[in-house]
Amino acid sequence: MKNKIITALMLFVLGLSIGNGIVSNSVMAQNGSSKSAVVENTQTTVVNSQLTQKAETVMSVKPLDLVENPDVYLNKKIKITALFDKFSILGLDYKPALRSSEKYITFLIQRPEVSNDIPLSELKNFLTRDMAEKFIDLNNGDTIEYTGTVFSTALGDVWVDVDSLTVLKKKETKK
């Protein structure tokens, strides 16, 4: 009896280390029980849970909502659609939210609540210089969409590391 228990435990541990049922099925065949099926399902659940955690949720957010509640979005992945204003050096090399001016450039978007071209300076969007070079032809008023992660709320402002940027519509120029 003692040998059967020790054998079953050894096979159980071996089944866990090998995973996905090769040894688990042999334990089930020896014991005639469904305990190893439970272990196999637990392993599957852990794998599915890990896959779910890897899939990041991107929150579509309006720029003013983001600026009004920066702490709500801290360390969250966001997506914004807005009018491009300009490239800038605003916020670069500021120690509490350090992004080096050698590697990054900031871009600003326009304030959505006004009709004039006024930048929303409370929202600092950081783009790597390599990525920014691909968008050198962006003009004031072009419609863009970008995703990024809010990495800081220093000074009560929103600081975003931009992962991707897409030009949705170029502003029509008057001739």
Salt bridges, closest charged atoms under 4 A:
ASP85 OD2 - LYS86 NZ 3.29
GLU113 OE2 - ARG111 NE 2.89
GLU122 OE1 - ARG111 NH1 2.88
ASP142 OD2 - LYS170 NZ 2.83
ASP157 OD2 - LYS124 NZ 2.46
ASP161 OD2 - ARG99 NH2 2.65
ASP163 OD2 - LYS77 NZ 2.25
